[in-house]
Amino acid sequence: MQFTDILIFMLGALIIGAVSNRSARRWLMLIASVVAVYWLQPTLPIRRLDFWLPTATLVLTVLVWAATHPPDTDAPLDQRETLVAGGIIGGTVLLLALTRFVEPLSVLTASRPPQTYQIGIVLVVSAGLALACLRNRQRWLPAGFGLLLFAVLVVLKLPAAAEAASRVLHALNGQPTAGASPLDLGWLGISYIAFRLLHTILDRWYGRLPALSLGDFVIYVIFFPALPAGPIDRVERFAKDLTDGERLTAEQLFAGGKRVALGLFMKFVLADLLALVALDAASASQVHAAGWLWLMLYAYGFRLYFDFAGYSHLAIGIGQWMGIKLPENFDKPYLKGNLTTFWNSWHMTLAMWFRSYFFNPVSRALRVRKVPVPIIITLTQVSTMLLIGLWHGITWNYAIWGLWHGVGLFVHNRWQNATRARMRQWTENPHRKVVLDIAGVLFTFHFVILGWVWFALPDTALSVRVLLGLFGLSA
Amino acid sequence: MSGQRSTSPGFVLRLAIKALVLFVAINGLWAAATPLSTLAGWTVYNGIVEGRPRLPFGENPQEAYNFSTYQLDVMFASHEIAGAPPDADEYRVVLIGDSSVWGFLLHPEETLAGQLNSLDLTTPDGRPLRVYNLGYPTISLTKDLLILDRALEYDPDLIVWLTTLEAMPRSKQLSSPIVQNNPQALAPLIDAYDLPISLDNPAFVQPTIWDRTIVGQRRAIADVLRLNLYGFKWAATGIDQVYPDEYDLRAEDLEADESFYDLSQPLSADDLALDVLAAGVEMADVAVLIVNEPMFVSMGENSDIRYNFFYPRWAYDAYREGLAAEAAERGWHYVDLWDVVENSEYTNSAIHLTPEGEGQLAQALVPHIDALLRER
């Protein structure tokens, strides 16, 4: 997201927040979020894909809503609301499509939209599919969409698959396939969108998803402040804010304003400046002195934090202006004394998602089968972190990064278990406690920082070379 | 909720007014104080990291860890000359010139300055020669003059000013962004040496009051920060330029074009900015050795009309003759090295040399520098 995008979001949020009518605020949020999906989508080399991908986002969202809506016996569908929401979504997309005829307005989309009749056909077919899903809410339907989302993520995250898909799309478009690259499929916010949709699908499966209107559901999935980088909220909490949210007050203005100011400073000053010093693939292969490598690695670690946490502050602040209290995503992670508390304070909403939908169910299943506790801990922690790594990209480096943290969490868990009594004794002395706390923070920080080497660099050989170089060794 | 005020129009208006007043006040203070020059002194170079061996210039900052800024204070603060102690036991030689002196496609140690330093030259009284590279890409005598003016603050003992005909046409003088963006630095030189340059020329970037505010100078402030931060990667890698694996060699076959800017035959001294050269020599209170830098001489198509991409033969021959005569008349230290480097030692331009070529130039210069050292 560019600075100007954020300024426009801020202005939009202030206008929406100032609207006194709650219903009007929701519709404005819906329209703004639909427009944002197209606006923020980066331009792609595959013709028109940068219009079709946001359209796919909306279609998938509507279909998942239809597939996960509780049966009418549990919660009758508000047909009027559904029609209005559907009309607003479809109408907004059509209006965006019509900007192909009005040159100055084409800035709203990444490139000139496709032919209007094509978009019309897609909207009509999607509406038909949604109606079919609503009428036939079988148990397997949400699961089917879940698998589809999973497959989409795998294709996008696995470089070889993404490149193959890019080649296919190039060919279908009559474009040369020679330059096809995994980067051609840059789908704005899909990782977050998919996880929000999967959360609703899984909650529906477990029978705990409340009935939501189409409008509220779509706003939740593509809420524009949280679209590109989270946080990943829970739909029932989000929907409550939509229902209960009040018009913007002075207190909300200032509270949100503080978060926005902090976010802007963290992202556009601290993160962007540190980017000039931070470790990257090019400089990693050019630098050999350990001191410089450490400096660049520290810069990378802090840059990542300021960039990500900055975006979260912006999303939370802008959301507050519209009465939406998005969840916190970071809580001073580099000041935590052990890896467990680090993962309770870094990208908290992602960690909570995996905890809810993978770690806890798998742990429960293994406990039921009377698997020994240390093995449960090993398997669940390592596999959870591995999946978190692969969520970023299906590459060896992300997998190793995940395993790094998984093994670290396991080792911390066993260490804590083995030394609990002794630590209790040790920390009765306040001075020793301070020393231990500081040592814990420094150790955890450096463990995390070293792990970022795998995250920052594209291949394992270079990562190994840098890790050795950090300690004055050569590969 | 209880206790919360709604956003009444009056509240919003008062808030907006206060914000506007603060905004105007802070920007006004900044415009009045113009602290950017002071900020330039807050540098990581020559302190936390070494000074750069050449002035910052870069067209690809993310790869070269270098970029172009037109703020002379910032440029010089990042250069190693700013870190040279004033009382250092060295004979300080400053090279002024264009991209060939700066060292396009050359590592710092391969440039003319690097090659001269590697020769470990000394003065007759035993002081080591230390050569500083203050060349800067873009060719203009007026640009050189601005850099020379600044260089004199670092007490050089000898100026070696490499130049070529391309730097001389009057219409070329304001083409360098360094000149365009520093009219306030050029103004006293125009006055002192009666140079025929009008500060009303639209080529100059004349800052308005808005341009002097924080908002107006945001790019300049960002440049200061960026150049400092790039210093770390520069210091860690030694990279300050992108070195392409391949590049197009200087043109061998030439156009059948006898024109040279808007000048007509015969070339006269008035057509060239020799007064700017004279101003530089007069300004420096140390010896200035003017060097007609080497250039590639084509043997290809139309080489009977042109020497190379830059020069038709008539213009260059007239220039050489005119400059030599001017130098003799004014008593300048001048050496014409136009053909000392072999044709095979030119890279992507008729004036850019290979490391071997720079070595040949260095060797050719040494006797002339030596003669000046003995003279003094």
Interface residues (C-beta under 8 A of the other chain):
Chain A: A18 E246 R247 L248 T249 A250 E251 Q252 L253 L273 L274 L276 V277 A282 S283 Q286 V287 A289 W292 L295 M296 A299
Chain B: M1 Q4 R5 S6 T7 F11 Q62 E63 L225 R226 L229 Y230 F232 K233 A235 A236 T237 I239
